[in-house]
Amino acid sequence: MSTSTLNGSCPECETDVTTPPMAKGETISCPECMLTLRVEDVQDGRLALQMVAVKLRDWGQ
């Protein structure tokens, strides 16, 4: 069975996230808290999402 959308939830704010088909390792942004999320697994139309640590650049100020 093929689905046209996948569902998951943001691990930070628990917002439901619906996306077109994605593969493990791809990233998306949470529409609510704007956190960058990586797809860790896709199983039965459900996404397992993990927060991506964003390193800010030190401009020496």
Backbone torsions as a table, in degrees:
resi	resn	phi	psi	omega
1	MET	NA	126.8	-180.0
2	SER	-105.4	136.0	178.4
3	THR	-111.8	150.3	-179.1
4	SER	-91.1	-14.8	176.1
5	THR	-135.8	155.6	176.6
6	LEU	-119.8	151.5	-179.2
7	ASN	-123.7	149.6	176.5
8	GLY	-162.8	-174.7	176.4
9	SER	-139.5	145.9	-179.5
10	CYS	-67.7	128.9	-179.4
11	PRO	-70.4	-15.5	-179.4
12	GLU	-89.4	-54.6	-174.1
13	CYS	-109.2	-3.7	177.5
14	GLU	65.1	20.3	175.2
15	THR	-69.7	137.9	175.0
16	ASP	-69.6	133.9	-178.9
17	VAL	-120.5	126.2	176.6
18	THR	-118.1	130.2	-176.5
19	THR	-134.1	161.7	167.2
20	PRO	-68.3	171.6	-179.7
21	PRO	-52.5	134.6	-179.6
22	MET	-134.2	159.0	178.9
23	ALA	-109.9	158.8	176.9
24	LYS	-55.3	133.9	179.0
25	GLY	98.2	-17.2	177.8
26	GLU	-72.8	157.1	-179.6
27	THR	-119.8	151.5	175.5
28	ILE	-140.9	169.0	174.5
29	SER	-110.4	139.2	175.7
30	CYS	-67.0	130.3	-178.8
31	PRO	-69.1	-17.8	-177.9
32	GLU	-94.3	-56.9	-174.8
33	CYS	-101.1	-3.4	177.1
34	MET	65.5	14.6	177.7
35	LEU	-69.5	142.1	176.0
36	THR	-81.3	127.9	-176.7
37	LEU	-120.9	140.8	177.0
38	ARG	-109.3	137.8	176.3
39	VAL	-75.0	115.6	178.8
40	GLU	-91.5	-29.9	-178.4
41	ASP	-162.4	151.3	174.0
42	VAL	-128.4	120.3	-177.6
43	GLN	-144.6	123.4	179.0
44	ASP	52.1	43.3	177.6
45	GLY	76.5	9.1	-177.9
46	ARG	-115.0	132.6	178.8
47	LEU	-93.1	136.8	168.6
48	ALA	-101.1	114.1	-174.7
49	LEU	-109.4	144.8	-179.5
50	GLN	-130.9	140.6	176.7
51	MET	-65.2	143.1	175.8
52	VAL	-104.6	126.1	178.0
53	ALA	-71.9	122.5	179.9
54	VAL	-101.3	122.6	178.9
55	LYS	-94.5	121.5	178.4
56	LEU	-83.2	144.1	-178.8
57	ARG	-78.0	135.1	177.4
58	ASP	-89.4	112.6	-177.8
59	TRP	-88.5	5.1	176.2
60	GLY	72.7	28.1	-179.2
61	GLN	-97.0	NA	NA
